[in-house]
Amino acid sequence: MARAVLSSIWTQDRPYAIEKFGQLCDLARPFGLTVDLEYVPIAGVRSLGEAVEVLRAVKRENAGLMVDTHHFHRAGDQVEALDGLPPEWFHFAHLCDAPGEIPADRAEMVRIMREARLFLGEGGIDVASILKHMPEMVYSIELPNLARVRETGYAEHAFRCLETTRAYVQANVDGRHLTGCLS
């Protein structure tokens, strides 16, 4: 059974985006669904601060925040900015790693985002610090890596995603246990 709708905002028209995001929340509410806003550094809502502004503006009980560790790092967000956010906003998070250096070239940023993410602990994102500043929740692995899939196949890549994520989270995030799905 579905519990959440993942949403992002790509328009620069903030009043329009807030209106439509609120309408989406209203449509999802009768089905018991949350609508979780994922900000993307190349989209209309690009940072944690901008996502928080939208959520505070829509004021819907079923509105949530979905943090993708890749996007968090690429947006230049600080882990302390997560402190004090309403815990009820957090339903799930996307986990992956990537090179620590943020590409200046948009095309390279998109390439990494879509096809070259890394297993947790392989790159330069401090995933553990991000997770330590959020409530415990479901973790979803979003780790597209075309080169690895070509090398090992989809099933083996999925298995390695699960195993490396489980090991990383258990070793680095206050003994939390991995709960979640593969996306």
KEKE-3310 file (N, C-alpha, C; in steps of 0.2 Angstrom, whole numbers, plus 5000, padded with zeros to 4 digits):
npx = (5004:5003:5011:5016:5018:5030:5037:5043:5048:5049:5046:5050:5041:5035:5023:5013:5019:5017:5004:4999:5006:5000:4987:4990:4993:4980:4973:4979:4977:4963:4967:4975:4989:5005:5013:5028:5041:5054:5069:5079:5095:5095:5083:5067:5064:5078:5085:5087:5082:5073:5064:5058:5052:5042:5035:5031:5023:5012:5006:5000:4994:4998:5009:5026:5044:5057:5073:5087:5102:5112:5107:5106:5120:5124:5117:5123:5119:5118:5121:5116:5105:5094:5091:5078:5068:5051:5048:5038:5038:5046:5047:5053:5070:5082:5096:5113:5130:5142:5155:5164:5167:5158:5151:5154:5149:5133:5129:5137:5134:5121:5123:5130:5120:5110:5117:5129:5130:5137:5141:5137:5149:5159:5161:5162:5152:5146:5136:5133:5133:5122:5111:5111:5106:5093:5076:5074:5070:5062:5073:5077:5086:5094:5102:5108:5119:5126:5138:5142:5131:5131:5143:5140:5127:5109:5103:5114:5120:5109:5109:5122:5120:5111:5118:5130:5124:5117:5128:5135:5126:5124:5136:5140:5129:5124:5121:5109:5097:5095:5080:5069:5067:5072:5076)
npy = (4994:5011:5025:5037:5052:5057:5073:5086:5103:5112:5124:5142:5150:5155:5158:5151:5138:5135:5136:5125:5114:5114:5110:5098:5091:5092:5084:5071:5069:5062:5049:5045:5048:5055:5070:5072:5084:5085:5093:5099:5104:5109:5113:5122:5124:5123:5121:5116:5126:5133:5123:5122:5134:5133:5122:5128:5138:5131:5124:5111:5096:5084:5087:5084:5083:5077:5072:5070:5064:5067:5078:5087:5089:5094:5106:5113:5114:5115:5104:5107:5115:5106:5104:5106:5106:5101:5085:5077:5080:5072:5057:5048:5046:5048:5039:5040:5041:5053:5061:5072:5085:5098:5099:5113:5114:5112:5102:5091:5090:5085:5073:5065:5065:5058:5046:5042:5040:5035:5021:5022:5029:5029:5041:5059:5064:5068:5058:5052:5062:5070:5061:5059:5071:5071:5064:5046:5036:5029:5023:5025:5019:5028:5026:5027:5021:5019:5013:5003:4995:4990:4983:4974:4970:4972:4965:4962:4974:4980:4972:4975:4989:4988:4980:4988:5000:4996:4991:5004:5012:5006:5006:5019:5028:5030:5016:5013:5004:4998:5001:5000:5003:4999:5010)
npz = (5000:4996:5004:5002:4992:4980:4977:4967:4963:4949:4943:4942:4947:4961:4969:4961:4962:4976:4977:4969:4975:4987:4983:4978:4990:4996:4987:4989:5003:5006:5003:5013:5011:5011:5005:4999:4998:4987:4986:4973:4967:4954:4951:4952:4966:4976:4987:5005:5013:5004:5002:5015:5016:5007:5012:5025:5020:5013:5024:5026:5034:5029:5021:5018:5019:5009:5010:5000:5000:4991:4984:4995:4998:4986:4986:4995:5008:5026:5040:5052:5049:5048:5061:5073:5063:5060:5066:5061:5047:5041:5032:5024:5017:5003:5000:4995:4989:4982:4972:4982:4978:4971:4955:4944:4932:4924:4916:4920:4933:4932:4925:4935:4944:4938:4933:4940:4953:4970:4980:4998:5008:4998:4992:4994:5002:5017:5023:5035:5045:5040:5042:5055:5060:5057:5061:5064:5051:5036:5025:5008:4994:4982:4969:4955:4944:4930:4924:4933:4933:4920:4922:4932:4931:4934:4946:4954:4956:4963:4975:4980:4983:4993:5003:5005:5010:5021:5029:5030:5037:5049:5055:5055:5060:5073:5077:5070:5061:5045:5036:5023:5006:4989:4977)
capx = (5000:5007:5010:5019:5019:5036:5036:5048:5045:5054:5045:5052:5035:5034:5016:5010:5021:5014:4997:4999:5009:4995:4982:4992:4992:4973:4971:4982:4974:4958:4969:4980:4995:5009:5016:5035:5044:5061:5072:5084:5098:5095:5076:5064:5066:5084:5089:5083:5078:5068:5059:5055:5048:5036:5031:5028:5018:5006:5003:4996:4997:5001:5015:5033:5051:5061:5080:5091:5109:5116:5105:5108:5127:5125:5114:5127:5115:5122:5117:5112:5098:5089:5089:5072:5062:5046:5049:5032:5039:5051:5044:5059:5076:5085:5103:5118:5136:5145:5161:5163:5168:5152:5153:5152:5146:5127:5128:5141:5130:5115:5126:5131:5114:5106:5120:5135:5131:5141:5139:5139:5156:5164:5162:5164:5147:5145:5130:5131:5131:5115:5106:5111:5102:5086:5074:5075:5064:5063:5079:5077:5092:5093:5109:5109:5126:5126:5144:5142:5125:5134:5148:5138:5120:5105:5102:5120:5120:5104:5112:5128:5117:5108:5123:5135:5120:5116:5134:5137:5122:5125:5143:5141:5124:5121:5118:5102:5096:5092:5074:5068:5066:5077:5072)
capy = (5000:5017:5030:5044:5054:5061:5078:5092:5109:5114:5131:5147:5154:5152:5157:5145:5131:5134:5134:5118:5109:5113:5107:5091:5088:5091:5078:5065:5068:5057:5043:5044:5049:5061:5073:5074:5088:5084:5099:5097:5110:5112:5114:5128:5123:5121:5120:5115:5133:5135:5118:5123:5140:5130:5118:5133:5142:5127:5122:5105:5091:5078:5089:5082:5085:5072:5074:5066:5066:5069:5085:5090:5091:5098:5112:5117:5114:5113:5099:5111:5118:5101:5104:5110:5105:5097:5078:5074:5081:5067:5051:5044:5049:5045:5039:5038:5046:5055:5065:5078:5091:5100:5101:5119:5113:5109:5095:5086:5089:5081:5067:5062:5064:5053:5040:5040:5040:5030:5018:5025:5029:5029:5048:5064:5067:5066:5055:5050:5068:5072:5057:5061:5077:5069:5058:5039:5035:5024:5025:5023:5020:5031:5025:5026:5020:5015:5009:4997:4991:4987:4978:4968:4968:4975:4962:4962:4981:4981:4968:4979:4995:4986:4978:4994:5005:4993:4992:5010:5015:5003:5008:5026:5032:5028:5009:5013:4998:5000:5000:5004:5000:5001:5014)
capz = (5000:4995:5009:5001:4985:4980:4973:4967:4960:4944:4941:4946:4949:4968:4971:4958:4965:4982:4976:4966:4980:4992:4980:4978:4996:4997:4983:4992:5010:5007:5002:5018:5008:5012:4999:5002:4993:4986:4982:4968:4966:4947:4949:4955:4973:4975:4994:5011:5015:5000:5003:5021:5015:5003:5017:5029:5016:5012:5030:5026:5039:5025:5018:5021:5017:5007:5009:4996:5003:4985:4983:5001:4998:4980:4987:5000:5014:5032:5043:5058:5046:5049:5068:5074:5059:5063:5064:5057:5040:5038:5031:5021:5014:4998:5002:4991:4990:4976:4974:4987:4974:4967:4948:4942:4925:4926:4913:4924:4939:4930:4923:4941:4947:4934:4931:4942:4961:4972:4987:5004:5010:4993:4989:4998:5005:5024:5024:5042:5048:5038:5045:5063:5061:5055:5064:5061:5046:5031:5020:5001:4991:4975:4967:4948:4942:4923:4923:4938:4931:4914:4924:4936:4930:4939:4952:4958:4958:4969:4981:4983:4986:5000:5008:5007:5014:5028:5033:5032:5042:5055:5057:5056:5062:5080:5077:5067:5057:5039:5035:5018:4999:4984:4971)
cpx = (5004:5005:5012:5019:5025:5035:5042:5045:5051:5052:5048:5047:5033:5027:5012:5012:5018:5007:4996:5001:5003:4989:4983:4991:4985:4970:4973:4979:4969:4961:4975:4987:4999:5011:5023:5039:5052:5064:5078:5088:5098:5087:5074:5065:5072:5088:5084:5079:5072:5062:5055:5051:5041:5032:5027:5022:5011:5002:4998:4999:5000:5007:5022:5039:5055:5068:5084:5098:5113:5114:5106:5115:5127:5122:5118:5124:5120:5118:5113:5106:5093:5087:5083:5067:5057:5047:5044:5033:5043:5048:5049:5064:5079:5093:5107:5124:5138:5151:5160:5163:5161:5154:5150:5148:5139:5126:5132:5137:5124:5118:5127:5125:5110:5110:5127:5136:5135:5138:5141:5146:5161:5166:5164:5158:5147:5138:5128:5129:5124:5110:5106:5107:5095:5083:5074:5069:5066:5068:5077:5083:5091:5100:5110:5117:5127:5132:5144:5136:5128:5139:5145:5131:5116:5104:5108:5121:5115:5107:5118:5125:5115:5113:5128:5131:5119:5123:5136:5133:5123:5131:5144:5135:5120:5118:5111:5102:5093:5085:5072:5067:5072:5073:5078)
cpy = (5006:5021:5037:5045:5058:5066:5083:5097:5112:5121:5136:5152:5152:5152:5152:5139:5130:5132:5127:5113:5108:5109:5099:5087:5087:5085:5071:5064:5062:5050:5041:5045:5056:5064:5075:5078:5087:5090:5096:5104:5113:5113:5121:5129:5120:5119:5118:5121:5134:5130:5120:5129:5137:5126:5123:5137:5138:5125:5116:5099:5085:5080:5087:5084:5078:5074:5069:5068:5069:5077:5089:5093:5096:5105:5116:5118:5112:5109:5102:5114:5113:5101:5108:5110:5100:5089:5075:5076:5076:5060:5046:5049:5045:5045:5037:5043:5048:5059:5071:5085:5092:5102:5108:5119:5109:5103:5090:5085:5084:5074:5063:5060:5058:5046:5038:5041:5034:5027:5022:5024:5029:5036:5052:5067:5064:5064:5054:5057:5071:5068:5058:5067:5076:5064:5051:5038:5029:5027:5021:5024:5022:5031:5023:5026:5016:5011:5003:4993:4987:4981:4972:4966:4971:4972:4962:4970:4983:4978:4973:4985:4993:4984:4984:4999:5002:4993:4999:5013:5012:5005:5015:5031:5029:5021:5009:5007:5000:4997:5003:5000:5002:5005:5016)
cpz = (5000:5002:5008:4993:4985:4975:4972:4963:4956:4941:4945:4949:4956:4970:4968:4961:4971:4982:4974:4971:4985:4989:4979:4984:4998:4993:4987:4999:5010:5007:5008:5016:5010:5005:5001:4996:4993:4983:4978:4966:4959:4946:4952:4962:4974:4982:4999:5013:5011:5001:5009:5020:5011:5008:5022:5026:5015:5018:5029:5030:5035:5021:5021:5017:5015:5006:5005:4998:4997:4984:4989:5000:4992:4981:4992:5007:5020:5036:5049:5055:5047:5056:5069:5069:5062:5061:5060:5049:5037:5038:5028:5018:5009:5000:4996:4992:4983:4978:4978:4983:4970:4960:4947:4936:4927:4922:4917:4930:4937:4928:4930:4944:4944:4933:4935:4950:4963:4979:4992:5006:5005:4990:4995:5002:5013:5026:5031:5046:5046:5041:5052:5065:5059:5060:5061:5057:5041:5026:5013:4998:4984:4973:4960:4947:4936:4922:4927:4935:4925:4916:4928:4935:4936:4946:4957:4961:4964:4975:4984:4986:4993:5005:5010:5011:5021:5032:5035:5037:5049:5059:5059:5059:5068:5080:5074:5062:5050:5038:5028:5011:4995:4978:4966)
residu = (MET:ALA:ARG:ALA:VAL:LEU:SER:SER:ILE:TRP:THR:GLN:ASP:ARG:PRO:TYR:ALA:ILE:GLU:LYS:PHE:GLY:GLN:LEU:CYS:ASP:LEU:ALA:ARG:PRO:PHE:GLY:LEU:THR:VAL:ASP:LEU:GLU:TYR:VAL:PRO:ILE:ALA:GLY:VAL:ARG:SER:LEU:GLY:GLU:ALA:VAL:GLU:VAL:LEU:ARG:ALA:VAL:LYS:ARG:GLU:ASN:ALA:GLY:LEU:MET:VAL:ASP:THR:HIS:HIS:PHE:HIS:ARG:ALA:GLY:ASP:GLN:VAL:GLU:ALA:LEU:ASP:GLY:LEU:PRO:PRO:GLU:TRP:PHE:HIS:PHE:ALA:HIS:LEU:CYS:ASP:ALA:PRO:GLY:GLU:ILE:PRO:ALA:ASP:ARG:ALA:GLU:MET:VAL:ARG:ILE:MET:ARG:GLU:ALA:ARG:LEU:PHE:LEU:GLY:GLU:GLY:GLY:ILE:ASP:VAL:ALA:SER:ILE:LEU:LYS:HIS:MET:PRO:GLU:MET:VAL:TYR:SER:ILE:GLU:LEU:PRO:ASN:LEU:ALA:ARG:VAL:ARG:GLU:THR:GLY:TYR:ALA:GLU:HIS:ALA:PHE:ARG:CYS:LEU:GLU:THR:THR:ARG:ALA:TYR:VAL:GLN:ALA:ASN:VAL:ASP:GLY:ARG:HIS:LEU:THR:GLY:CYS:LEU:SER)
# end
